[in-house]
Amino acid sequence: MSGPFASTIAQSLLVKLGTFAGQEFCLAWGLEADIARLEKRLSAIAAVLSDAEQKQSKNDKIRFWLNDLREVLYDAEDVLDEIECETLRRQVVKTKGSTSRNVRRFFSSSNMIKFRSKMGHKIKKIIERLAEISSLKSEFNLSEQAIDRSHVLHEETEMNRSFESFSGLIGRDKDKELIINLLAAPSKVGDAHPFVLPIVGMGGLGKTSLAKSVCDAENVKSHFELKMEVCVSDDFSLKQVIQKIIKSATGERCADLDVGELEKKLEEILNGRKYLLLLDDVWNEDAQKWLLLKSLLSKGADGSKVIVTTRSQRVADIMGTVAAYNLSLLGQEDCLSLFYKCAFKEGQMELYPNLVGIGKQIVAKCKQVPLAVINLGTQLYGKTDETEWKSVRDSEKWEEKGDGILPALKISYQRLPTHLKRCFLYCSVFPKDYLFVDLQLVQFWMAHGLILQSSNRNDKLEEVGLRYVRELISRCFFQDYEDLNYAAIFTMHDLMHDLASSLAQNEFSIISSQNHQMSKMTRHLTVLHSYSFFHETLPKFPNNFHQVRSIVFADSIVGPTCKTDFEKCLLEFKHLRFLELMYGSEFEAFPERIGALKHLRYLVFFNNRDIKILPKSLFKLQNLQALVTGEGLEELPKDVSFRWGYNSGTSICSVLLLTF
């Protein structure tokens, strides 16, 4: 891993340890001496972490050393979480125990001596592991740096930039015209139905932007009764693709329908209607899967047309009914125009001819890929220090090869402030094409302790987190920003997702129908295929789940054993902080065993319309901060209320910030 995890975790831990040391509950547990020893040992290591993280890309021993350290730091965080949870539990007993029979039943008193002994033993083991790791640091000739223990965000980038989406369509007018002519041409007898035009090109050329621009053109829309846009992405699931097409056509999510019901509904929607469908970012090379979808799409009227964007010529050969349109690299002059538009404020170019020259050299290294040009241009927006521009031009990242990630994106990540790096990497737990909602993403970051207190103590963490979102958008780490008044929505380019995934490495695992593996280092889990997860991954890696902190089920949880499988799964995640069910389930009530997830901060199940009530065990989750509910939810359990929320009346459901 080349991310800044170890240093940011260490900084966060030192802040928490400093806070713990003077707390009454720490004295009450008799852990003050253990906490002090842990803080001292960690401080000795933390001073060299910044230098170590800079050097790890060229020294495998340092990288492995940081990996070992990160695992110990996570264990230390878990121990401090346990202490906080037990303290909070006892506070609830103290305040409610005499009047609430339920609280007394759920929170019966435990043996303080036993708990103190257990925590003391865990802290001792962590100190011993830190001592062993610390003894190795002298081998690496690492420089010490001062440690910022304030955990305060001192500098917040001035956000002068508007949230316009920088278009990769500069220089694409000819491409757009040619594709529009292909789509607008009248159908002839004997033409394939539906007509399928693939647009092929490497990642970052602007295939999606071009295709969407074509679909939105008035002289194209007027030819079709129905227009739909769907991002397919890596794991081709017929059920999910049909769900997405239906949602694009009607706004309905249909999360609770099986494949047969979905097929029937899609046929009803398309029957006799002339449509235009964009299937974006297709990777599926299984011809049989495409034929199943194609048979459904053939129910539309003659003249219906499909645009497919893909990086794979093989996909184009399987799906296309006409020759693929191969999107070329962007012309050099167009790249320069795009870069200058992104990098300079209006009227600024004339004032800094030196920067214009350096910018030309930077653009030459972008190899005519618009995404690279846009990304670096936005990083330098408003910057007039020649040194900053030269640092981009002369970065060693340009010479790195072999991982398929654009060097420009690596440089953009490298230039992020440390607090934003970890926030960005954590977004890789969400699947490609995920629709982010600003406040929901902020709650996710808060659940993992990623948001720093602002230098303005009156700012709430939610407000600071929203500034993080805006800054990442302004730097083009997110795209397709749209302000809906009650919230903002946006997505992440698939190449940016690839960047985050490559940096996060084993800490984030994806379970699909092809991949059932997960590492002992996995802390964040994305499940693209729930059957594979329940029946392959869980039995094969029974000891690898206790440390998982996030899990996103990006697949429906259905089937005869789904509830039993899911409940069993809940018992495995001892330190889970975030749980999201993206699609439907067969639950009418959320399982009572959710109450076992005592570290859970954030729960999301907005596509589960059948869940009408939440279990009483929810009020055992004293750490739960936020809840994103499905439309069917009728009431919250007693003793739970929300201090803030919204319901848009659309597909984005209620966000409840909870109090107990």
C-alpha positions as CSV (number, residue, x, y, z in Angstrom):
1,M,0.0,0.0,0.0
2,S,1.3,3.5,-0.8
3,G,-1.5,5.4,0.9
4,P,-0.9,7.5,4.0
5,F,-2.8,5.1,6.3
6,A,-0.2,4.5,9.0
7,S,0.7,8.1,9.7
8,T,-3.0,9.3,9.7
9,I,-4.0,6.4,12.0
10,A,-1.1,7.0,14.3
11,Q,-2.0,10.7,14.5
12,S,-5.6,9.9,15.2
13,L,-4.6,7.4,17.9
14,L,-2.3,9.8,19.6
15,V,-5.0,12.4,19.8
16,K,-7.4,9.8,21.3
17,L,-4.8,8.5,23.7
18,G,-4.1,12.1,24.9
19,T,-7.8,12.5,25.4
20,F,-8.2,9.2,27.2
21,A,-5.4,9.9,29.7
22,G,-7.3,12.6,31.5
23,Q,-10.8,11.1,31.3
24,E,-12.6,10.0,34.5
25,F,-13.6,6.7,32.9
26,C,-10.0,5.9,32.1
27,L,-9.1,6.4,35.8
28,A,-12.1,4.4,36.8
29,W,-11.0,1.5,34.7
30,G,-7.5,1.7,36.2
31,L,-6.0,1.9,32.7
32,E,-4.2,5.2,32.9
33,A,-0.7,3.6,33.2
34,D,-1.4,1.3,30.3
35,I,-2.6,4.2,28.2
36,A,0.4,6.3,29.0
37,R,2.8,3.5,28.0
38,L,1.0,2.9,24.8
39,E,1.1,6.6,24.0
40,K,4.8,6.8,24.7
41,R,5.6,3.8,22.5
42,L,3.5,5.1,19.6
43,S,5.0,8.6,19.7
44,A,8.5,7.1,19.1
45,I,7.3,5.4,15.9
46,A,5.0,8.2,14.7
47,A,7.8,10.7,14.3
48,V,9.3,8.8,11.3
49,L,6.1,7.7,9.5
50,S,5.9,10.6,7.1
51,D,9.4,9.9,5.9
52,A,8.7,6.1,5.7
53,E,5.6,6.6,3.6
54,Q,7.6,8.7,1.2
55,K,10.3,6.0,0.8
56,Q,8.2,2.9,0.7
57,S,7.6,2.9,-3.1
58,K,11.3,2.3,-3.6
59,N,11.9,0.0,-0.6
60,D,9.9,-3.1,-0.1
61,K,11.2,-3.6,3.4
62,I,9.8,-0.3,4.5
63,R,6.5,-1.1,2.8
64,F,6.2,-4.4,4.6
65,W,7.2,-2.7,7.9
66,L,4.4,-0.1,7.4
67,N,1.9,-2.9,6.7
68,D,2.8,-4.7,9.9
69,L,2.6,-1.4,11.8
70,R,-0.8,-0.5,10.3
71,E,-2.3,-3.8,11.5
72,V,-1.1,-3.1,15.1
73,L,-2.5,0.4,14.9
74,Y,-5.9,-0.9,13.8
75,D,-5.9,-3.3,16.7
76,A,-5.1,-0.4,19.0
77,E,-8.1,1.5,17.6
78,D,-10.3,-1.5,18.2
79,V,-9.2,-1.7,21.9
80,L,-9.9,2.0,22.5
81,D,-13.3,1.5,20.8
82,E,-14.1,-1.4,23.1
83,I,-13.2,0.8,26.1
84,E,-15.4,3.6,24.8
85,C,-18.3,1.3,24.1
86,E,-18.2,-0.3,27.5
87,T,-18.0,3.2,29.1
88,L,-21.0,4.3,27.1
89,R,-22.9,1.2,28.0
90,R,-22.4,1.8,31.7
91,Q,-23.5,5.4,31.3
92,V,-26.8,4.2,29.8
93,V,-27.3,1.7,32.6
94,K,-26.6,4.5,35.1
95,T,-29.1,7.0,33.5
96,K,-31.8,4.6,32.4
97,G,-31.3,1.4,34.3
98,S,-33.5,2.3,37.2
99,T,-36.5,3.2,35.1
100,S,-36.2,1.0,32.0
101,R,-36.7,-2.7,32.3
102,N,-35.4,-3.2,28.7
103,V,-32.2,-1.4,29.4
104,R,-31.6,-3.4,32.5
105,R,-32.2,-6.6,30.6
106,F,-30.0,-5.7,27.7
107,F,-27.3,-3.9,29.7
108,S,-26.8,-6.0,32.8
109,S,-23.7,-5.0,34.8
110,S,-20.5,-6.9,34.0
111,N,-17.4,-7.5,36.1
112,M,-15.2,-4.4,36.0
113,I,-12.2,-6.2,37.2
114,K,-12.5,-8.8,34.4
115,F,-13.0,-6.1,31.8
116,R,-10.0,-4.1,33.1
117,S,-7.8,-7.2,33.0
118,K,-8.9,-8.1,29.5
119,M,-8.2,-4.6,28.2
120,G,-5.0,-4.3,30.1
121,H,-3.8,-7.6,28.5
122,K,-4.7,-6.4,25.0
123,I,-2.9,-3.1,25.5
124,K,0.2,-4.9,26.8
125,K,0.3,-7.2,23.7
126,I,0.0,-4.1,21.5
127,I,2.8,-2.4,23.3
128,E,5.0,-5.5,22.8
129,R,4.2,-5.6,19.1
130,L,5.0,-1.9,18.8
131,A,8.3,-2.4,20.6
132,E,9.2,-5.1,18.1
133,I,8.3,-3.0,15.2
134,S,10.1,0.1,16.6
135,S,13.3,-1.9,17.0
136,L,13.4,-2.3,13.2
137,K,13.1,1.3,12.2
138,S,16.8,2.1,12.7
139,E,17.5,-0.1,9.7
140,F,15.8,2.3,7.3
141,N,17.6,5.5,8.2
142,L,14.3,7.4,8.6
143,S,14.2,11.1,9.5
144,E,12.0,12.3,12.4
145,Q,9.4,15.0,12.0
146,A,7.3,16.9,14.4
147,I,3.9,15.3,15.1
148,D,0.8,17.3,14.9
149,R,-1.4,16.1,17.8
150,S,-4.1,18.7,17.5
151,H,-6.2,16.7,15.1
152,V,-7.3,20.0,13.8
153,L,-7.6,21.0,10.2
154,H,-5.5,24.1,10.2
155,E,-5.6,24.9,6.5
156,E,-8.7,24.6,4.4
157,T,-8.3,25.2,0.7
158,E,-10.1,28.3,-0.5
159,M,-13.0,27.0,-2.7
160,N,-13.2,29.6,-5.4
161,R,-13.9,27.1,-8.2
162,S,-17.4,26.5,-9.3
163,F,-18.5,22.9,-9.6
164,E,-18.7,22.8,-13.3
165,S,-17.9,19.4,-14.9
166,F,-14.9,20.0,-17.2
167,S,-15.9,18.6,-20.5
168,G,-13.6,16.2,-22.3
169,L,-15.6,17.2,-25.5
170,I,-13.2,19.9,-26.6
171,G,-12.0,18.7,-30.0
172,R,-14.7,16.0,-30.3
173,D,-17.2,17.9,-32.5
174,K,-16.3,15.7,-35.5
175,D,-16.7,12.5,-33.5
176,K,-20.0,13.7,-32.2
177,E,-21.3,14.6,-35.7
178,L,-20.3,11.2,-37.1
179,I,-22.0,9.2,-34.3
180,I,-25.2,11.4,-34.5
181,N,-25.4,10.7,-38.3
182,L,-25.1,6.9,-37.6
183,L,-28.0,7.1,-35.0
184,A,-30.2,9.4,-37.1
185,A,-30.0,7.3,-40.2
186,P,-33.3,5.6,-41.0
187,S,-33.6,1.9,-40.6
188,K,-33.6,-0.3,-43.6
189,V,-35.2,-3.7,-44.3
190,G,-32.9,-6.4,-43.0
191,D,-31.1,-4.2,-40.4
192,A,-30.2,-5.9,-37.2
193,H,-32.6,-5.3,-34.3
194,P,-31.8,-3.6,-32.1
195,F,-29.0,-1.6,-33.8
196,V,-25.9,-1.6,-31.6
197,L,-23.0,0.8,-32.0
198,P,-19.9,0.2,-29.9
199,I,-17.6,3.2,-29.0
200,V,-14.2,1.8,-28.2
201,G,-11.1,3.4,-26.7
202,M,-8.7,3.4,-23.8
203,G,-9.8,4.7,-20.4
204,G,-9.8,8.5,-20.0
205,L,-10.5,9.4,-23.6
206,G,-14.0,10.7,-22.8
207,K,-16.2,7.9,-24.3
208,T,-18.9,8.3,-21.7
209,S,-18.9,12.1,-22.0
210,L,-19.2,11.8,-25.8
211,A,-21.9,9.2,-25.7
212,K,-24.0,11.2,-23.2
213,S,-23.6,14.3,-25.3
214,V,-24.8,12.4,-28.3
215,C,-27.8,11.1,-26.4
216,D,-28.7,14.5,-25.2
217,A,-28.5,16.2,-28.6
218,E,-31.9,17.5,-29.7
219,N,-31.6,16.1,-33.2
220,V,-31.1,12.6,-31.6
221,K,-33.7,12.7,-28.9
222,S,-36.4,13.7,-31.3
223,H,-36.0,10.3,-33.1
224,F,-36.8,8.2,-30.0
225,E,-39.8,7.8,-27.7
226,L,-37.7,6.6,-24.8
227,K,-34.1,7.4,-23.7
228,M,-32.2,5.3,-21.1
229,E,-28.6,5.4,-19.7
230,V,-27.0,2.6,-17.7
231,C,-23.5,2.1,-16.3
232,V,-22.8,-1.6,-16.5
233,S,-19.2,-1.8,-15.2
234,D,-17.1,-4.8,-14.3
235,D,-19.4,-7.5,-12.9
236,F,-22.1,-8.1,-15.5
237,S,-25.2,-9.3,-13.7
238,L,-28.3,-9.7,-15.9
239,K,-30.6,-8.9,-13.0
240,Q,-28.8,-5.7,-12.0
241,V,-28.5,-4.5,-15.6
242,I,-32.3,-5.0,-16.1
243,Q,-32.9,-3.2,-12.8
244,K,-30.8,-0.3,-13.9
245,I,-32.5,-0.1,-17.3
246,I,-36.0,-0.1,-15.7
247,K,-34.9,2.6,-13.2
248,S,-33.6,4.8,-16.0
249,A,-36.8,4.4,-17.9
250,T,-39.3,4.8,-15.1
251,G,-37.5,5.8,-11.9
252,E,-38.6,2.5,-10.2
253,R,-35.8,0.5,-8.4
254,C,-37.7,-2.9,-8.5
255,A,-35.2,-4.1,-5.9
256,D,-37.6,-6.8,-4.6
257,L,-38.4,-8.5,-8.0
258,D,-36.7,-11.7,-9.2
259,V,-35.2,-12.1,-12.6
260,G,-38.3,-13.4,-14.2
261,E,-40.5,-10.6,-12.9
262,L,-37.8,-8.0,-14.0
263,E,-37.7,-9.5,-17.5
264,K,-41.5,-9.3,-17.9
265,K,-41.5,-5.7,-16.6
266,L,-38.8,-4.6,-19.0
267,E,-40.6,-6.2,-22.0
268,E,-43.7,-4.3,-21.0
269,I,-41.7,-1.0,-20.9
270,L,-40.0,-1.5,-24.2
271,N,-42.9,-3.2,-26.1
272,G,-43.6,-1.3,-29.3
273,R,-41.6,1.8,-28.2
274,K,-38.6,3.1,-30.2
275,Y,-35.8,3.7,-27.7
276,L,-32.2,4.8,-27.4
277,L,-30.2,3.0,-24.7
278,L,-26.6,3.8,-23.6
279,L,-24.8,0.9,-22.0
280,D,-21.7,2.5,-20.5
281,D,-18.4,0.9,-19.4
282,V,-19.1,-2.6,-20.5
283,W,-16.6,-5.4,-19.8
284,N,-18.6,-8.5,-20.2
285,E,-17.0,-10.9,-22.8
286,D,-19.5,-13.7,-22.3
287,A,-21.6,-13.8,-25.5
288,Q,-24.3,-15.8,-23.8
289,K,-25.0,-13.2,-21.2
290,W,-25.3,-10.5,-23.9
291,L,-27.7,-12.7,-26.0
292,L,-30.0,-13.0,-23.0
293,L,-30.1,-9.2,-22.6
294,K,-30.4,-8.7,-26.4
295,S,-33.4,-10.9,-26.6
296,L,-35.2,-8.6,-24.1
297,L,-34.1,-5.4,-25.9
298,S,-35.5,-6.8,-29.2
299,K,-39.0,-6.2,-27.8
300,G,-38.7,-2.5,-28.7
301,A,-39.9,-1.0,-31.9
302,D,-37.9,-1.1,-35.1
303,G,-35.4,1.6,-35.2
304,S,-34.4,1.2,-31.5
305,K,-30.7,1.8,-31.0
306,V,-28.1,0.9,-28.4
307,I,-24.8,2.7,-27.8
308,V,-22.1,0.7,-26.0
309,T,-18.9,2.2,-24.5
310,T,-16.1,-0.1,-23.8
311,R,-12.3,-0.4,-23.6
312,S,-12.4,-3.9,-25.1
313,Q,-12.5,-4.7,-28.8
314,R,-13.7,-8.2,-27.9
315,V,-16.8,-6.7,-26.2
316,A,-17.4,-4.5,-29.3
317,D,-17.2,-7.6,-31.6
318,I,-19.7,-9.5,-29.4
319,M,-22.2,-6.8,-29.0
320,G,-21.9,-4.6,-32.1
321,T,-24.2,-5.0,-35.1
322,V,-22.2,-2.4,-37.0
323,A,-18.5,-1.6,-37.0
324,A,-17.2,-0.1,-33.8
325,Y,-16.4,3.6,-33.6
326,N,-12.8,3.8,-32.4
327,L,-12.3,7.0,-30.4
328,S,-8.8,8.4,-31.0
329,L,-6.5,10.3,-28.8
330,L,-7.3,14.0,-28.4
331,G,-5.4,16.4,-30.6
332,Q,-2.4,18.1,-28.9
333,E,-3.8,21.6,-29.5
334,D,-7.2,20.6,-28.1
335,C,-5.4,19.1,-25.0
336,L,-3.6,22.4,-24.5
337,S,-6.9,24.4,-24.7
338,L,-8.5,22.0,-22.2
339,F,-5.6,22.2,-19.8
340,Y,-5.5,26.0,-19.8
341,K,-9.2,26.2,-19.3
342,C,-8.8,24.0,-16.2
343,A,-5.6,25.5,-14.8
344,F,-6.0,29.3,-15.2
345,K,-8.6,31.7,-13.9
346,E,-10.1,34.0,-16.5
347,G,-7.4,36.5,-17.8
348,Q,-4.6,34.8,-15.8
349,M,-2.8,33.2,-18.8
350,E,-1.5,36.5,-20.1
351,L,0.0,37.3,-16.7
352,Y,2.1,34.1,-16.4
353,P,3.7,33.2,-19.7
354,N,6.3,31.1,-17.7
355,L,3.5,28.9,-16.4
356,V,2.0,28.6,-19.9
357,G,5.3,27.1,-21.1
358,I,5.5,24.7,-18.2
359,G,1.9,23.7,-18.8
360,K,2.7,22.8,-22.4
361,Q,5.4,20.4,-21.1
362,I,3.0,18.9,-18.6
363,V,0.3,18.4,-21.3
364,A,2.9,16.6,-23.5
365,K,3.4,14.0,-20.8
366,C,-0.4,13.4,-20.6
367,K,-0.2,11.5,-23.9
368,Q,-3.3,13.2,-25.3
369,V,-5.6,11.6,-22.7
370,P,-8.3,14.2,-21.7
371,L,-8.9,12.8,-18.2
372,A,-5.2,13.2,-17.4
373,V,-5.2,16.7,-18.8
374,I,-8.3,17.8,-16.9
375,N,-7.1,16.2,-13.6
376,L,-3.7,17.9,-13.5
377,G,-5.2,21.2,-14.8
378,T,-7.6,21.3,-11.9
379,Q,-4.8,20.5,-9.4
380,L,-2.9,23.6,-10.5
381,Y,-5.9,25.9,-10.7
382,G,-5.1,29.3,-9.3
383,K,-1.6,28.3,-8.4
384,T,1.0,30.9,-9.6
385,D,4.1,29.5,-7.9
386,E,6.4,28.2,-10.6
387,T,7.8,25.6,-8.2
388,E,4.4,23.8,-7.9
389,W,4.1,23.6,-11.7
390,K,7.6,22.2,-12.0
391,S,7.0,19.6,-9.3
392,V,4.1,18.2,-11.4
393,R,6.2,18.3,-14.6
394,D,9.2,16.7,-13.0
395,S,7.4,14.1,-10.9
396,E,8.9,10.6,-10.7
397,K,5.4,9.2,-11.2
398,W,5.6,9.8,-14.9
399,E,8.2,7.1,-15.1
400,E,6.3,4.4,-13.2
401,K,5.0,1.6,-15.3
402,G,3.2,-1.7,-15.1
403,D,0.0,-1.1,-13.0
404,G,-2.2,0.4,-15.7
405,I,-2.9,3.6,-13.7
406,L,-2.4,6.9,-15.5
407,P,0.6,8.7,-14.0
408,A,-1.3,12.0,-14.0
409,L,-3.9,10.5,-11.6
410,K,-1.1,9.3,-9.3
411,I,0.4,12.8,-9.3
412,S,-3.0,14.3,-8.5
413,Y,-3.4,11.9,-5.6
414,Q,0.1,12.6,-4.4
415,R,-0.8,16.4,-4.2
416,L,-3.9,15.8,-2.0
417,P,-3.7,17.0,1.6
418,T,-3.2,14.0,3.9
419,H,-6.6,14.2,5.4
420,L,-8.2,14.0,1.9
421,K,-6.1,11.0,0.8
422,R,-7.6,8.6,3.3
423,C,-11.1,9.9,2.6
424,F,-10.6,9.3,-1.1
425,L,-9.2,5.8,-0.7
426,Y,-12.1,4.8,1.5
427,C,-14.4,5.5,-1.4
428,S,-13.1,2.3,-3.1
429,V,-15.4,0.2,-0.8
430,F,-18.3,1.4,-3.0
431,P,-18.7,-0.3,-6.3
432,K,-18.0,1.4,-9.6
433,D,-20.9,3.6,-10.9
434,Y,-22.0,4.2,-7.3
435,L,-24.1,7.3,-6.9
436,F,-22.7,9.3,-4.0
437,V,-24.9,11.6,-1.9
438,D,-22.8,14.3,-0.1
439,L,-24.2,14.0,3.4
440,Q,-24.2,10.2,3.3
441,L,-20.6,10.1,2.2
442,V,-19.7,12.5,5.1
443,Q,-21.5,10.2,7.6
444,F,-19.5,7.2,6.2
445,W,-16.2,9.2,6.7
446,M,-17.4,10.2,10.2
447,A,-18.1,6.5,11.1
448,H,-14.4,5.8,10.4
449,G,-13.1,8.9,12.2
450,L,-11.7,10.5,9.0
451,I,-12.9,14.0,9.5
452,L,-10.7,16.4,11.4
453,Q,-12.0,19.1,13.7
454,S,-11.9,22.5,12.0
455,S,-9.8,25.3,13.4
456,N,-13.2,27.0,13.8
457,R,-14.5,25.1,16.8
458,N,-18.1,26.1,16.0
459,D,-18.1,24.1,12.8
460,K,-19.9,20.8,13.1
461,L,-18.0,17.7,11.7
462,E,-20.8,17.4,9.1
463,E,-20.0,20.9,7.8
464,V,-16.2,20.1,7.7
465,G,-17.0,16.9,5.9
466,L,-19.1,18.7,3.2
467,R,-16.1,20.9,2.6
468,Y,-14.0,17.8,2.1
469,V,-16.5,16.7,-0.6
470,R,-16.4,20.0,-2.3
471,E,-12.6,20.1,-2.4
472,L,-12.5,16.6,-3.9
473,I,-15.0,17.6,-6.5
474,S,-13.1,20.7,-7.4
475,R,-9.9,18.6,-7.8
476,C,-11.9,16.2,-10.2
477,F,-11.7,13.2,-7.9
478,F,-15.5,13.1,-8.3
479,Q,-17.5,14.0,-11.4
480,D,-21.1,14.5,-12.6
481,Y,-21.9,16.9,-9.7
482,E,-25.5,17.9,-9.4
483,D,-27.1,20.0,-6.7
484,L,-30.6,18.9,-5.8
485,N,-31.1,21.6,-3.1
486,Y,-31.6,19.1,-0.3
487,A,-28.4,17.3,-1.2
488,A,-25.7,17.0,-3.9
489,I,-25.1,13.8,-5.9
490,F,-22.0,12.8,-7.9
491,T,-20.1,9.8,-9.2
492,M,-16.4,8.7,-9.4
493,H,-14.8,8.0,-12.8
494,D,-13.9,4.3,-13.1
495,L,-10.2,5.2,-13.6
496,M,-10.3,7.2,-10.3
497,H,-11.9,4.1,-8.7
498,D,-9.1,2.0,-10.1
499,L,-6.5,4.4,-8.6
500,A,-8.1,4.2,-5.2
501,S,-8.4,0.4,-5.4
502,S,-4.7,0.0,-6.4
503,L,-3.5,2.2,-3.5
504,A,-5.8,0.5,-1.0
505,Q,-4.7,-3.0,-2.1
506,N,-5.4,-5.8,0.4
507,E,-7.2,-3.6,2.9
508,F,-10.2,-3.5,0.5
509,S,-11.6,-6.7,-1.0
510,I,-14.3,-7.3,-3.6
511,I,-16.3,-10.6,-3.6
512,S,-17.7,-11.4,-7.0
513,S,-18.9,-14.5,-8.8
514,Q,-15.3,-15.0,-10.0
515,N,-13.4,-13.9,-6.9
516,H,-14.2,-15.4,-3.5
517,Q,-10.9,-14.5,-1.8
518,M,-10.2,-12.1,1.0
519,S,-7.0,-11.3,2.9
520,K,-6.4,-11.3,6.6
521,M,-5.6,-7.6,6.1
522,T,-9.1,-6.8,4.7
523,R,-10.9,-4.1,6.7
524,H,-13.4,-3.1,4.0
525,L,-15.5,-5.5,1.9
526,T,-17.6,-5.1,-1.2
527,V,-19.9,-8.0,-2.0
528,L,-21.0,-8.0,-5.7
529,H,-22.3,-11.6,-5.5
530,S,-24.0,-12.4,-2.2
531,Y,-24.4,-16.2,-2.9
532,S,-20.6,-16.5,-3.5
533,F,-20.0,-14.5,-0.3
534,F,-22.3,-16.6,1.9
535,H,-21.4,-20.0,0.5
536,E,-17.8,-19.6,-0.7
537,T,-16.0,-16.8,1.2
538,L,-17.5,-17.1,4.7
539,P,-16.9,-20.9,5.0
540,K,-13.4,-20.6,3.4
541,F,-12.1,-17.7,5.5
542,P,-14.0,-18.0,8.8
543,N,-11.3,-16.1,10.8
544,N,-10.9,-13.2,8.4
545,F,-14.1,-11.3,9.3
546,H,-13.6,-10.2,12.8
547,Q,-11.5,-7.2,11.8
548,V,-13.8,-6.0,9.0
549,R,-15.1,-2.4,9.5
550,S,-17.2,-1.8,6.4
551,I,-19.3,-4.0,4.2
552,V,-21.4,-3.0,1.2
553,F,-23.8,-5.6,-0.2
554,A,-24.0,-4.5,-3.8
555,D,-26.3,-7.4,-4.7
556,S,-29.7,-8.5,-3.6
557,I,-29.9,-10.8,-0.5
558,V,-32.5,-13.3,-1.6
559,G,-33.0,-17.0,-1.6
560,P,-34.3,-19.7,0.8
561,T,-31.5,-19.3,3.3
562,C,-30.8,-15.6,2.9
563,K,-32.0,-14.5,6.3
564,T,-30.1,-17.3,8.1
565,D,-27.0,-16.5,6.0
566,F,-27.2,-12.8,6.8
567,E,-27.8,-13.3,10.5
568,K,-24.8,-15.6,10.7
569,C,-22.8,-13.0,8.8
570,L,-23.7,-10.3,11.4
571,L,-22.2,-12.4,14.2
572,E,-18.9,-12.5,12.4
573,F,-18.3,-8.8,12.2
574,K,-17.1,-7.9,15.7
575,H,-15.8,-4.4,14.8
576,L,-18.2,-3.4,11.9
577,R,-18.7,0.4,11.7
578,F,-20.6,0.7,8.4
579,L,-23.2,-1.6,6.8
580,E,-25.0,-0.9,3.5
581,L,-27.6,-3.1,1.7
582,M,-27.6,-1.5,-1.8
583,Y,-30.3,-3.7,-3.2
584,G,-33.4,-5.5,-2.1
585,S,-33.7,-8.3,0.4
586,E,-36.4,-10.7,1.6
587,F,-36.5,-9.2,5.1
588,E,-39.8,-7.8,6.4
589,A,-38.0,-6.8,9.6
590,F,-34.3,-6.2,10.1
591,P,-32.7,-9.1,12.0
592,E,-32.6,-8.7,15.7
593,R,-29.0,-9.7,15.7
594,I,-28.1,-6.3,14.3
595,G,-27.9,-5.4,18.1
596,A,-24.7,-7.4,18.3
597,L,-22.8,-4.9,16.2
598,K,-21.9,-2.6,19.1
599,H,-19.4,-0.6,17.1
600,L,-21.8,0.1,14.2
601,R,-22.0,3.9,13.4
602,Y,-23.8,4.0,10.2
603,L,-26.5,1.7,8.7
604,V,-28.0,2.0,5.1
605,F,-30.8,0.0,3.5
606,F,-32.6,2.5,1.3
607,N,-33.6,0.0,-1.4
608,N,-35.3,-2.4,1.0
609,R,-38.9,-1.3,0.8
610,D,-40.3,-4.4,2.6
611,I,-38.5,-3.4,5.9
612,K,-41.3,-1.7,7.8
613,I,-40.0,-1.8,11.3
614,L,-36.6,-2.0,13.0
615,P,-35.8,-4.3,15.8
616,K,-35.9,-3.3,19.4
617,S,-32.2,-4.4,19.6
618,L,-31.4,-1.3,17.6
619,F,-31.2,0.8,20.8
620,K,-28.3,-1.5,22.0
621,L,-26.2,0.3,19.3
622,Q,-25.2,3.2,21.3
623,N,-22.5,4.2,18.7
624,L,-25.0,4.4,15.9
625,Q,-24.9,7.9,14.4
626,A,-26.8,7.8,11.2
627,L,-29.4,5.7,9.4
628,V,-30.5,5.8,5.8
629,T,-33.9,4.1,5.6
630,G,-36.0,2.5,2.9
631,E,-39.3,4.0,1.8
632,G,-41.3,1.3,3.6
633,L,-40.1,2.1,7.1
634,E,-43.0,3.1,9.3
635,E,-41.5,3.8,12.7
636,L,-38.4,3.8,14.8
637,P,-38.1,1.7,17.9
638,K,-38.8,3.4,21.2
639,D,-35.9,5.2,22.9
640,V,-34.5,6.2,19.4
641,S,-35.1,9.5,17.8
642,F,-33.4,11.6,15.2
643,R,-32.0,15.1,15.6
644,W,-31.9,15.9,11.9
645,G,-33.0,14.3,8.6
646,Y,-34.4,14.8,5.1
647,N,-36.7,12.9,2.8
648,S,-36.5,14.2,-0.8
649,G,-39.6,12.5,-1.9
650,T,-37.6,10.8,-4.7
651,S,-35.3,7.8,-4.8
652,I,-33.0,9.2,-2.1
653,C,-34.7,8.3,1.2
654,S,-34.4,9.6,4.7
655,V,-31.1,10.3,6.3
656,L,-31.6,10.2,10.1
657,L,-28.9,11.4,12.4
658,L,-29.7,9.6,15.6
659,T,-29.8,10.3,19.3
660,F,-30.6,7.8,22.0
